[in-house]
Amino acid sequence: MTTSHRTLRVHRLGRMSYAAALNVQKQTEATVKARAQPDTLLLVEHPHVITLGRRANESAILAAPEILAARDVEIFESNRGGKATYHGTGQLVGYPIINLSPDREDVHRFVRDLEEVLIRTLADFNIEGSRIKGLTGVHTAHGKVAAIGVHIARWVTTHGFALNVSTDLSFYDLILPCEGEPVASMHEILGFKIALEAVEGAVIKRFAEVFDYSIGGETKVQ
C-alpha cells in the first residue's frame, strides 16, 4: 500500500463515444492544469473507432469507406503520438491526466511506467507481458496486447493506453497498426472471457502502485 501524499481520482466512464470522451479529457486536462482537481485516471470503453495519431495519415486505413460504414467504424484524427490504432468494444482504454511536474518530467519514463502498469495488470490474470526494445506498448508470445499513445502539454498528460481484453481482433484488419505487428487479446490468450470491470479494478490498483498514488475518490457511470 502506498503512503504517498499524491492523490489520484478515478472516473469509470463506461461505454462512451470517442468524441464525448475527448471532451471529458479536455475538461479534465484544464482543471488538472489549473490544480483545481487531483490527477485523474479516466477508464472507458469506446464503440468502434479508428484514431490517427500525429505520425499517421489515411493511408494507414486499409478498408474502403463503405466497409467502415457497414461495420459502424468512425475515424478521428488525434494529437496523441503514434500512428493508426483501433478502439472498440471489449477493449479497456485508459486516459491518465496527471501532472508530471516537478518530479516526473521525463516522457520516456512516463511511457515505460504505463507499460509497467499493464504488465503487472496482465500478471494478475496469469498472462506474461513484456516490452520489445524500440517499440512502444505491451507484447505477449501471442502478439501485442496493449497500445500506448500519449500527449503532454506543460507536463500534463492526455491520451494513454488501450488494452485488448475481449476485443474482436478482426477490426485490426481494417488498419495498418502502429508497428505492423500481430495483435492479441486477453480472451484469446486465456481461452475464456474476463469482465472488463475486473480488469479495470486491476489497472486502478497497479496504476496507483507504479505511480505512487493513493486513491482519492472513484466515480462510476451507471
Buried (B, 14 or more C-beta within 10 A) or exposed (E): EBEEEBBBBBBBBEEBBBEEBBEBBEEBBEEBBEEEBBBBBBBBBBBBBBBBBEEBEEEBBEBEEEEBEEBEBBBBEBEBBBBBBBBBBBBBBBBBBBBBEEEBEEBEEBBBBBBBBBBBBBEBBEBEBEBEEEEBBBBBEBBBBBBBBBBBEEBBBBBBBBBBBBBBBEBBEBBBBBBEEEBBBBBBBEEEEBEBEEBBBBBBBBBBBBBBBBBBEEEEEE
